[in-house]
Amino acid sequence: LDAPGGGMTVGLVAVMLLAALPDFARVAVGSAPRLIVRRAPARSAPVALTVSEIVSALPGLVGLRVLSSLAPSEIAGSIARFPPAAPADVANPPLVLPDGGRRLQLSERESELFDFLKEVAAVSGCKTTMRVAGGWVRDKLLGRDCDDIDLALDNMTGLSFANAIRAALEERGELLHIGVIQANPEQSKHLETVAISLRGFAIDLVNLRSEEYSSGSRIPSDVHFGSPLSDAARRDLTINSMFYNLHTDALEDMTGRALADLEARRIDTPLEPLETLLDDPLRVLRAIRFGARFDYDIAERLSTAMCDQGVQAQLSSKISRERVLRELASMIGASGAAPVRAFRQIHALRLHEAIFLADFRFDKMFGKSAPPPDESEVERAARTHEASRALRGATGHIESLHAILSEDVGQSAGPCVDRRVTRWKGFDAPNNTQQALADKWTAEVEAAAAAAHVASEVHTPYAETLGLGALLQNMQQVHADKSERFRVWMATALLPLAPRRGGRDLAESVMRQGLRGMTSADILAVQRMHAHAPDFEEMALRRTMVEGRPTNPASRRELGMLLRASGKTWRSTLQLALVRTLPPLEVAPTEAQTKEWRGRAETVEVVRAFAQLSRHIEKQKLQNCSLSKVCAQGGVGAAALLDGNELMANGVPKGRAVGIALAELVAWQLEQPEATRSDALAWLKLHLAEEP
């Protein structure tokens, strides 16, 4: 077999034997046994082909009965068109389950779409086998809806089939836009992808692929048509490697492990993990994202490979910062995302440097105090390590926020913050329901505080006195908005690098260099949160006792001006202030650790302070304050009673004085929520008269 051409000879003998036994061949095609043919000497990996695949490769054949009429050279030419399939590492036999449509519980929309695609293939003469691949199959098996479909074609490009779809639609008077994403092997994007939108589905069309690598390089020297097995073997994770065959209605697990890993709630790779990760180092982050999303365990062998210094170095240098940012954003904001679990994995694998600090320019980071040009690589590495260690400190703050918002202590290792908040059904219910839900957690905190001999300031219900429901409502609004959720998570992750009073803004350097691709609006929002979180902290902790009750003494004017300065992100800033004030919690805490942390005097006092501040904002009807609006007339975000032109028309000089007068007018309105335009004009007249 190791002789040149020996593998082909064995393959031909096997095919000819089947041709001589037509009755057996008919059975063999149905059961799809495998012929393992070894080609030598260029590649040691065997070619694994089913009999069905061999038959489909032979042009113009109906079945194996007519093979004997072909010359050996014709058979050899047909088989030679097959590329090497899967490496020998994929040892498990493929699993092909019939009646896949029923198993996947296809919706009526999906069935109609697949029927249309098969009709297009038939009418256009495209003799190709279509398979839905990857995430759609996984989600359907998990009982989840999915409108994103990857369609894999066995012998034609995605663009060719997209053009066939467009031609079929044009005959019906419909239009189709085709988008093409070019391959970029240097960034580990090995295959051209064609994207279309059809019947309410986002569809990516690609061909099944097989790759060959030159020695010493992880960039494929050749990417060409492959078999289902070779394509599945090159995918990122086993749970993303399954196919649904549109023609046979079969569910195909070509690695033989995907269904088992899905059942075992396990994240693993089709090939050896190190090989899979070096093919595309971004798969490190994809493994974290899917593990966090589904709450699956990462296989030990994969976790070991993810810690490999070579893999992490490739993630830093080979993958564009924009792709890293997109993956990070998906960990935070994609459907079903679980940021807490994702950040735990990032912490455990020590990935902060590879994610946040790649491509760093310390001269830009440290401004005028930049290190000298002759700074050694050792000194530069030490600075990077120091920043990475600081970022790891944010995980304890993330855990503390999660513990506050978890439904009960036993769930502290489970749901993520945003998923937890949306499960508070009382947010849209009457206030008494919100209070009842808040009291459930309050009772536990009070009991823990009593056990720890923490003096209780009041005897009235905790939620009623402190407005815990108002605090939770503010959190819910933050996490209900996808953009705001991303911003507050980024602000939390970068909290250790936030500027102290008058200090350098290292977090901005990370966002602009380490995470290129963040929008200016996102960067400015994170900076504003970092800037005003200390003000919220100071205001929350400034409490006095009034008639035996703890009360926040902040005036409506003072509080309103802070909310105005924070802008529309004030709720996110309030949450960030809570996070930075709470004592950090252990990473991935046990139930006992979470319960002990909740009962600490420091934890109880901080929660009380911020809950009461939230209630104070609500009582003052300041919830709708923003940068461009003033809270007046019962809390509705109304414009200032006088604009700049009116101020100048009534004696305010042009230029900087207009802005100063407008700010003072806003502050006055906050103290006088019932004031009218006439009252504002009277105030302005008096104000100008008092000025020198």
Secondary structure, 3 states (H helix, E strand, C coil): CCCCCHHHHHHHHHHHHHHHCHHHHHHHHHHCCEEEECCCCCCCCCEEEEHHHHHHHCCCCCCHHHHHHCCHHHHHHHHHCCCCCCCCCCCCCCEEECCHHHHHCCCHHHHHHHHHHHHHHHHHCCCCCEEEECHHHHHHHCCCCCCEEEEEECCCCHHHHHHHHHHHHHHCCCCCCCEEECCEHHHCECCCEEEEEECCEEEEEEECEEEEECCCCCCEEEEEECCHHHHHHCCCCHHHCCEEECCCCEEEECCCCHHHHHHHCEECCCCCHHHHHHHCCCHHHHHHHHHHHHCCEECHHHHHHHCCHHHHHHHHHCCCHHHHHHHHHHHHHCCCCCHHHHHHHHHHCCCHHHHHCCCCCHHHHCHHHCCCCCCCHHHHHHHHHHHHHHHHCHHHHHHHHHHHHCCCHHHCCCCCHHHHHHCCHHHHCCHHHHHHHHHHHHHHHHHHHHHCCCCCCCCCCHHHHHCHHHHHHHHHHHHHCHHHHHHHHHHHHCHHHCCCCCCCCHHHHHHHHHCCCCCHHHHHHHHHHHHHHHHHHHHHHCCEEECCEEECCCCHHHHHHHHHHHHHHHHHHHHHHHHHHCCCCCCCCCHHHHHHHHHCHHHHHHHHHHHHHHHHHHHCCCCCCECCEEEECCCEEECCCCCHHHHHHCCCCCCHHHHHHHHHHHHHHHHCCCCCHHHHHHHHHHHHHHCC
